[in-house]
Amino acid sequence: MKFRVERDVFADAVAWAARSLPVRPSSPVLAGLLIEASDAGLVLSTFDYETSARADLHAEVSDEGSALVSGRLLADICRSLPAKPIEMQLDGPRVSLTCGSARFSLQTMPVEDYPKLPQMPAATGTVSSNDFAHAVAQAVTAAGRDDMLPVLTGVRIEIDGSTMSLLATDRFRLSHRELTWNPQTPDASVAALVPAKVLGDTAKSLTSGAEVTIALSAGDGGEGLIGFEGSAVGGVRRTTTRLLDGEFPKVRSLFPSEHLTIAKVRKDELIETVKRVALVAERNTAVQLKFGDNQLVLDAGTGDEAQATEVIEAEITGDDLTTGFNPQFLLDGLTALDGEFIDLAFTQASKPVVISSTDGGDKESFRYLLMPRRLLS
């Protein structure tokens, strides 16, 4: 194996492929990055039996061949190299890398021990890469992080014709985002539960091209697979991950059909106010929000401890009420929203609030539902 490639193209592809490598691999070869050189160019691959990544890129290949090297080490090396072409060559049990006057020699691992990457399922449709990345970033806001509840660490993707819905919850909050996409078949109807971290990282990394192709194979018993493909500088990138097993809770019914109180406030002003007031909130205590007289009063801190109060303007329709929320969960939802103004819609003080953008535009269809916290007397 021998090839020459542009440093920026190679370094970017290596970093992308290595991003999903396991921190504690069950086998040493799973920490490896597979380099395959042929007349068609280079293929860089990683796979840990759950998530795979493959980057195809152009290179000047002198000798075909393959090598398996430490992915994280190669990524660190490439990141530090000067802006000059890279030459790599397999020499017995080692790979030599030359870039300008920098030279590295890397130990290889047995290629024959490396697992075969799964095949991409048949394409289900395409979606704007930027729209998809933005929608996923909003949806994953409410995804759980407790591995003891693996179903809640996923994002449920529901496809109904040209509408794609993304749902996530950690039991304390719920996000729902809809966007338009281009299905292969007009009457497509399918659902999948995708690991939130993989989905978020993948969507963010595939914005170089105009579109992302989504390929979904929803099997039984947790054997389903979802794949994503997009263009990048110098080639094409594909990633697959196994779907999460288990039944996602039926959460759509949690969004109420009507509201008794709706408060319209300026988003940035509310974010900054919550940040300030929350400075005196004890750990795991709520920030109080009191709605009335076309203003919102925020309070935190009780008794002999530090206290804070701040008032902002609010356009309130309906009954006055007082409630409280986990300040970080509230900020997560507010910062995920687009637009200048947001609506906070209530049925009653003890019920969840639904936060949405007042002026997010036609493409903005993100709702964030947040459970209230008990207020300290």
C-alpha positions as CSV (number, residue, x, y, z in Angstrom):
1,M,0.0,0.0,0.0
2,K,1.3,3.4,-1.0
3,F,-0.5,6.7,-1.6
4,R,-0.3,10.4,-1.6
5,V,-3.1,12.7,-0.4
6,E,-3.8,16.3,0.5
7,R,-3.3,16.8,4.2
8,D,-6.5,18.7,5.0
9,V,-8.7,16.2,3.1
10,F,-7.1,13.2,4.8
11,A,-7.0,14.8,8.3
12,D,-10.6,15.7,8.1
13,A,-11.7,12.2,6.9
14,V,-9.6,10.5,9.6
15,A,-11.0,12.7,12.3
16,W,-14.5,12.0,11.1
17,A,-14.1,8.3,10.9
18,A,-12.3,8.1,14.3
19,R,-14.9,10.2,16.2
20,S,-17.1,7.1,17.0
21,L,-14.2,4.8,18.1
22,P,-15.0,3.2,21.5
23,V,-13.0,4.5,24.5
24,R,-12.7,1.1,26.0
25,P,-12.9,-1.4,23.0
26,S,-13.8,-5.0,23.8
27,S,-11.1,-6.1,21.4
28,P,-7.9,-4.1,20.4
29,V,-8.7,-4.2,16.7
30,L,-11.9,-2.2,17.4
31,A,-9.7,0.8,18.3
32,G,-8.3,0.6,14.8
33,L,-9.0,2.6,11.6
34,L,-8.9,0.6,8.4
35,I,-7.2,2.2,5.4
36,E,-7.9,0.6,2.1
37,A,-6.1,2.0,-1.1
38,S,-7.2,1.1,-4.6
39,D,-7.5,2.6,-8.1
40,A,-10.7,4.2,-6.9
41,G,-9.0,6.1,-4.1
42,L,-9.0,5.6,-0.3
43,V,-11.6,4.2,2.0
44,L,-11.2,4.9,5.7
45,S,-13.4,2.8,8.0
46,T,-14.2,2.2,11.7
47,F,-16.7,-0.2,13.3
48,D,-17.4,-1.3,16.9
49,Y,-20.3,-3.7,16.1
50,E,-22.8,-0.9,16.8
51,T,-21.8,2.1,14.8
52,S,-19.8,2.2,11.6
53,A,-18.2,5.1,9.7
54,R,-16.8,5.0,6.2
55,A,-15.1,7.9,4.3
56,D,-14.3,7.7,0.6
57,L,-11.8,10.2,-0.7
58,H,-9.6,10.9,-3.7
59,A,-5.9,10.1,-3.5
60,E,-3.0,9.3,-5.8
61,V,-2.6,5.5,-5.2
62,S,0.7,4.0,-6.3
63,D,0.2,0.5,-4.7
64,E,-3.0,-1.0,-3.7
65,G,-3.4,-2.6,-0.2
66,S,-4.8,-2.1,3.2
67,A,-3.6,-1.5,6.8
68,L,-5.2,-1.2,10.2
69,V,-3.7,1.3,12.6
70,S,-4.8,3.1,15.8
71,G,-7.5,5.5,14.8
72,R,-7.1,8.0,17.6
73,L,-3.4,8.1,17.3
74,L,-3.6,8.7,13.5
75,A,-6.2,11.4,14.1
76,D,-3.9,13.2,16.6
77,I,-1.0,12.9,14.2
78,C,-2.9,14.2,11.2
79,R,-4.2,17.1,13.2
80,S,-0.7,18.3,14.1
81,L,0.9,17.9,10.6
82,P,2.0,20.9,8.5
83,A,-0.1,22.0,5.5
84,K,1.7,19.8,3.0
85,P,0.8,16.6,1.1
86,I,0.8,13.3,3.1
87,E,2.5,10.2,1.8
88,M,1.8,6.8,3.5
89,Q,3.4,3.4,2.7
90,L,3.0,0.0,4.2
91,D,6.4,-1.5,5.1
92,G,6.1,-4.9,6.6
93,P,4.3,-4.7,10.0
94,R,4.5,-0.9,10.1
95,V,3.1,2.1,8.2
96,S,5.2,5.1,7.5
97,L,3.7,8.5,7.2
98,T,5.6,11.5,5.8
99,C,4.5,15.1,5.6
100,G,7.1,17.6,4.8
101,S,10.0,16.9,7.1
102,A,7.7,15.1,9.6
103,R,8.0,11.4,9.7
104,F,6.0,8.8,11.7
105,S,6.1,5.1,11.9
106,L,2.9,3.3,13.1
107,Q,2.4,-0.3,14.2
108,T,-0.3,-2.1,12.3
109,M,-2.9,-4.6,13.6
110,P,-4.0,-7.7,11.7
111,V,-6.5,-6.6,9.0
112,E,-8.0,-10.1,8.8
113,D,-9.2,-9.8,12.4
114,Y,-11.2,-6.6,11.7
115,P,-15.0,-7.1,11.5
116,K,-16.7,-6.5,8.2
117,L,-18.7,-3.3,8.0
118,P,-22.5,-3.7,7.6
119,Q,-24.0,-2.8,4.2
120,M,-26.1,0.4,3.9
121,P,-29.8,-0.4,3.7
122,A,-31.8,0.7,0.7
123,A,-32.3,4.4,0.6
124,T,-35.5,5.6,2.2
125,G,-35.3,9.2,1.1
126,T,-33.2,12.4,1.2
127,V,-33.4,15.6,3.2
128,S,-31.6,19.0,3.2
129,S,-28.4,18.5,5.2
130,N,-28.7,21.9,7.0
131,D,-32.4,21.4,7.8
132,F,-31.8,17.9,9.1
133,A,-28.8,19.0,11.3
134,H,-30.8,21.9,12.8
135,A,-33.8,19.7,13.5
136,V,-31.8,17.0,15.1
137,A,-29.9,19.5,17.3
138,Q,-33.3,20.7,18.6
139,A,-34.7,17.2,19.1
140,V,-31.8,15.8,21.0
141,T,-32.2,18.5,23.6
142,A,-34.6,16.4,25.6
143,A,-33.0,13.0,25.0
144,G,-32.1,11.0,28.2
145,R,-28.5,10.3,29.2
146,D,-29.2,7.5,31.7
147,D,-27.9,4.2,30.2
148,M,-30.1,2.4,32.7
149,L,-33.1,3.6,30.6
150,P,-31.7,2.9,27.1
151,V,-35.0,3.6,25.3
152,L,-35.0,7.2,26.5
153,T,-31.4,7.8,25.2
154,G,-32.8,7.6,21.7
155,V,-34.6,9.9,19.3
156,R,-37.7,8.4,17.7
157,I,-37.9,9.1,14.0
158,E,-41.4,8.8,12.5
159,I,-41.8,9.0,8.8
160,D,-45.2,9.6,7.3
161,G,-45.0,10.5,3.6
162,S,-43.1,13.7,3.2
163,T,-43.2,14.5,6.9
164,M,-40.5,13.5,9.3
165,S,-41.0,13.8,13.0
166,L,-38.3,13.7,15.7
167,L,-39.3,12.9,19.3
168,A,-37.2,12.6,22.4
169,T,-37.8,12.6,26.2
170,D,-36.0,12.0,29.4
171,R,-39.3,11.9,31.5
172,F,-38.9,15.5,32.6
173,R,-39.1,17.1,29.2
174,L,-40.2,16.3,25.7
175,S,-39.1,17.7,22.3
176,H,-41.0,17.4,19.1
177,R,-39.7,18.6,15.7
178,E,-41.2,18.2,12.3
179,L,-39.6,18.8,9.0
180,T,-40.3,18.1,5.3
181,W,-38.2,15.6,3.4
182,N,-38.1,13.6,0.1
183,P,-39.1,10.0,0.5
184,Q,-38.4,7.4,-2.1
185,T,-42.0,6.3,-2.0
186,P,-44.8,9.0,-1.5
187,D,-46.7,6.9,1.0
188,A,-43.7,5.8,3.2
189,S,-44.6,5.1,6.8
190,V,-41.9,3.8,9.1
191,A,-40.5,4.5,12.6
192,A,-37.1,3.9,14.2
193,L,-35.4,4.6,17.5
194,V,-31.9,6.0,16.9
195,P,-29.2,6.6,19.6
196,A,-29.4,10.3,20.2
197,K,-25.6,10.8,20.5
198,V,-24.9,9.0,17.2
199,L,-27.7,10.9,15.5
200,G,-26.6,14.3,16.7
201,D,-22.9,13.8,15.8
202,T,-23.8,12.4,12.4
203,A,-26.3,15.1,11.4
204,K,-23.8,17.8,12.4
205,S,-21.0,16.2,10.5
206,L,-22.8,15.8,7.2
207,T,-23.5,19.4,6.3
208,S,-20.9,19.9,3.6
209,G,-23.2,18.6,0.9
210,A,-26.7,19.8,0.0
211,E,-28.5,16.6,1.0
212,V,-28.3,13.7,3.3
213,T,-29.5,10.3,2.2
214,I,-31.3,8.3,5.0
215,A,-31.4,4.5,4.6
216,L,-33.6,2.7,7.1
217,S,-34.0,-1.0,7.7
218,A,-36.3,-1.5,10.7
219,G,-36.0,-5.1,11.7
220,D,-37.5,-7.0,14.6
221,G,-35.7,-7.8,17.9
222,G,-33.5,-4.7,17.8
223,E,-31.7,-5.8,14.6
224,G,-32.8,-2.8,12.6
225,L,-30.2,-0.5,11.0
226,I,-30.2,3.1,9.9
227,G,-27.6,4.6,7.6
228,F,-26.7,8.2,6.6
229,E,-24.8,9.3,3.5
230,G,-23.6,12.7,2.5
231,S,-21.0,14.5,0.5
232,A,-17.8,16.0,2.0
233,V,-14.7,17.7,0.8
234,G,-12.8,15.2,-1.2
235,G,-15.4,12.4,-1.2
236,V,-18.4,10.7,0.3
237,R,-19.2,9.7,3.9
238,R,-21.4,7.0,5.2
239,T,-22.3,5.9,8.7
240,T,-24.6,3.2,10.1
241,T,-25.8,2.4,13.5
242,R,-28.0,-0.2,15.0
243,L,-31.5,0.9,16.2
244,L,-32.3,0.8,19.9
245,D,-34.6,-2.0,21.0
246,G,-37.7,-1.4,23.1
247,E,-40.9,0.6,22.9
248,F,-40.7,4.3,23.0
249,P,-43.4,5.9,25.2
250,K,-46.5,7.3,23.5
251,V,-45.7,10.9,24.2
252,R,-47.6,12.9,21.6
253,S,-50.7,12.9,23.8
254,L,-48.8,14.9,26.4
255,F,-49.1,18.0,24.3
256,P,-52.5,19.6,25.3
257,S,-55.0,20.6,22.7
258,E,-55.9,23.9,24.4
259,H,-54.3,26.3,26.8
260,L,-55.7,28.7,29.5
261,T,-52.7,30.9,29.8
262,I,-50.2,32.0,27.0
263,A,-47.3,34.3,27.7
264,K,-45.4,35.9,24.8
265,V,-41.9,37.1,25.8
266,R,-38.7,38.1,24.1
267,K,-36.5,35.0,23.9
268,D,-33.0,36.5,24.5
269,E,-34.3,38.6,27.4
270,L,-35.8,35.6,29.1
271,I,-32.6,33.5,28.6
272,E,-30.4,36.2,30.1
273,T,-32.8,36.7,33.0
274,V,-33.0,33.0,33.8
275,K,-29.2,32.8,33.8
276,R,-28.9,35.7,36.2
277,V,-31.6,34.6,38.6
278,A,-30.5,31.0,38.6
279,L,-27.1,32.0,40.0
280,V,-28.6,32.0,43.6
281,A,-30.7,28.8,43.1
282,E,-29.6,25.9,45.2
283,R,-28.8,22.7,43.4
284,N,-32.0,20.9,42.3
285,T,-34.2,23.8,43.2
286,A,-36.5,25.6,40.8
287,V,-36.6,29.1,39.5
288,Q,-40.1,30.6,40.2
289,L,-42.0,32.2,37.3
290,K,-45.0,34.4,38.2
291,F,-47.1,35.5,35.2
292,G,-49.6,38.5,35.6
293,D,-50.2,42.1,34.8
294,N,-48.4,41.8,31.5
295,Q,-45.1,41.0,33.2
296,L,-43.1,38.0,34.2
297,V,-41.5,38.0,37.6
298,L,-38.6,35.5,38.1
299,D,-37.5,34.6,41.7
300,A,-34.8,32.2,43.1
301,G,-33.4,31.6,46.5
302,T,-35.2,31.2,49.8
303,G,-34.9,31.9,53.5
304,D,-31.5,33.1,54.8
305,E,-29.8,32.2,51.5
306,A,-29.0,34.5,48.6
307,Q,-32.1,35.6,46.7
308,A,-32.7,37.2,43.3
309,T,-35.7,38.8,41.6
310,E,-36.1,40.2,38.1
311,V,-39.0,41.4,36.1
312,I,-39.4,41.4,32.3
313,E,-42.3,42.4,30.0
314,A,-44.7,39.7,28.8
315,E,-47.8,39.8,26.7
316,I,-50.1,37.5,28.7
317,T,-53.4,36.1,27.5
318,G,-55.5,34.2,30.1
319,D,-55.3,33.6,33.8
320,D,-52.4,34.6,36.1
321,L,-50.3,31.8,37.4
322,T,-47.2,31.0,39.4
323,T,-45.0,28.0,38.6
324,G,-41.3,26.9,38.7
325,F,-38.9,25.0,36.6
326,N,-35.4,23.4,36.6
327,P,-33.4,26.4,35.3
328,Q,-31.0,24.4,33.1
329,F,-33.8,22.4,31.5
330,L,-35.7,25.7,30.8
331,L,-32.5,27.2,29.3
332,D,-32.0,24.1,27.1
333,G,-35.4,24.5,25.6
334,L,-35.2,28.3,25.1
335,T,-31.8,28.2,23.4
336,A,-33.0,25.4,21.0
337,L,-35.7,27.7,19.7
338,D,-35.5,30.0,16.7
339,G,-37.0,33.4,16.3
340,E,-37.1,36.6,18.5
341,F,-40.2,35.8,20.5
342,I,-41.4,32.6,22.2
343,D,-44.8,31.5,23.6
344,L,-45.1,29.7,27.0
345,A,-48.5,28.0,27.0
346,F,-50.1,26.5,30.2
347,T,-53.2,24.6,31.1
348,Q,-52.5,25.2,34.8
349,A,-49.6,25.9,37.1
350,S,-49.1,22.3,38.1
351,K,-49.1,21.0,34.5
352,P,-46.3,21.1,31.9
353,V,-45.6,24.2,29.9
354,V,-45.3,24.0,26.1
355,I,-42.7,26.3,24.7
356,S,-42.6,27.2,21.0
357,S,-41.4,30.0,18.8
358,T,-43.8,32.8,18.0
359,D,-42.0,33.9,14.9
360,G,-39.8,31.0,13.8
361,G,-41.1,31.0,10.3
362,D,-42.7,28.2,8.2
363,K,-39.9,25.8,8.7
364,E,-39.9,26.1,12.5
365,S,-42.1,23.5,14.0
366,F,-40.3,22.7,17.2
367,R,-42.2,22.2,20.5
368,Y,-40.5,21.7,23.9
369,L,-42.6,20.5,26.8
370,L,-41.2,20.9,30.3
371,M,-42.5,19.5,33.6
372,P,-42.8,22.0,36.5
373,R,-40.8,21.6,39.7
374,R,-42.2,21.9,43.2
375,L,-41.6,25.4,44.6
376,L,-40.0,25.7,48.1
377,S,-42.2,27.7,50.5
